[in-house]
């Protein structure tokens, strides 16, 4: 594996620099390292929600859905979990060679129903498993749509492997053409994103470099996936980067009626590290 450094510059034909309000809260995970070697290897992960990426100043990320998987697909323990005022932290013992996945995945159901002449929304926390009990007897005109949120990082011991990138077919998932732990400054990387197991064109992709508090400009680059679900990025500088992919949402004018069917919503977040050539 080549040595890597953080940084990027998106393909000019796709990129559009935009300003985002400084108050935007973003969830993220930051590993102590993304590429390691040795026989007794650990990684420590900080997890938080903040305005300035990779700084602790808003709230911790909850760890109740956090899991880790070894390169062979077996689930590994999340150890030494702790949650403080501004961040959560935990360790994973990397007992196998290859690429590990650490992820928090949450699924839900949004929607509404009519009852007693009024339209009611499904309560927060509704899932496919408890949907039936959340809809009261006598409800009509039931409308539902799934929502999925995935926040994940990848850590490699030794040479990178691809076993863990087999799609589950649910939500937005990364299928790397370029391995996420083999990103080199000055070299183009290609990622493919699937929605519910299929490549989708026009998914908004947002890239923001870390170190926001030390510069005047956010440095955000907005891209969109192509017809094959792929997007290309050229990493020009070292550093940590936050990547977010979402389903496009149709804005509704004030006073306009609710759409006939709730919009499918999905979000994908990862932290990427790029090393020097």
C-alpha positions, 0 to 999 in steps of 0.5 A: 500500500502506498503512503497517503496524505489528506486532501482533495480537489474534485474534478473541475467539471463536477465541482461547484464551490458553495458556502454553507452556514457555519452553524451546520451540525455534522456527525462524524467519526475520527479514527486514531489511524486508518492504516496500521501494521503489526500483530497486536493492533488497536484503533481508538475512535472519537465520535461527535456532532459539531460545527467545526469538523473533527473538533468537539464543541457541540455534542457526542455521537451516541454509540448504541448502534455502533458496531465493528466488523473484521475483514472476514465479516465477523462482528468484533467488540466495541471496547472501552466505550465512554461518552462525555459532554462533547464526544464519545470514544471507543476502541476496537482491537484489530485482530485480523489483517485486512480492512475493517468496517466500523459503522453506526447504521439506523433505519426508520419509517416516516409517514402519516395516517388519517384518523378522526378527521385529522392527519397524524404523523408517525411518531419518531422511532418508528421502524419496519419492526414496530410499524404495525403497532404505531398505526392505530386501529381505524387509521386510513390513508396510511403513507410511509417511506423508509429512512436510512442513515449510515455513518462508517469508517474503514481501517486497514491492517497491512494490505487492504481487502474488499470483503466487507464492501459487499452491498446489503441492498439497504440505504446508501452504500459505498462500493469503492472502485478505489479503496478508501484506505488507499487514497493518494494525494495527486491521484484520482479516486473513484467511488460508486454509491448505491441506493438500495442496491442499485447505482443512482445518478444525481445523488448529491455528494459533499466533501469538506476538508477538516480544519474549518476553524483555521480558515476563512472559507469552508472549502466545501465541494459539491458533486453529483453521482453519474449515471453509473452512481460513480463520482471521481475526486482528485486528492490534491492536499493532505488532511482529513475529509468528511464525505456525505451522500444523501438522497435529493430532496424536493423543496416544497413551497410555503403553503404547498400541500404535502406530497402524496407519498413521503420522500425516500430518505437516506444519508451516508457519512464517512471520514477519509484520509489521504496520504502523501505520494 
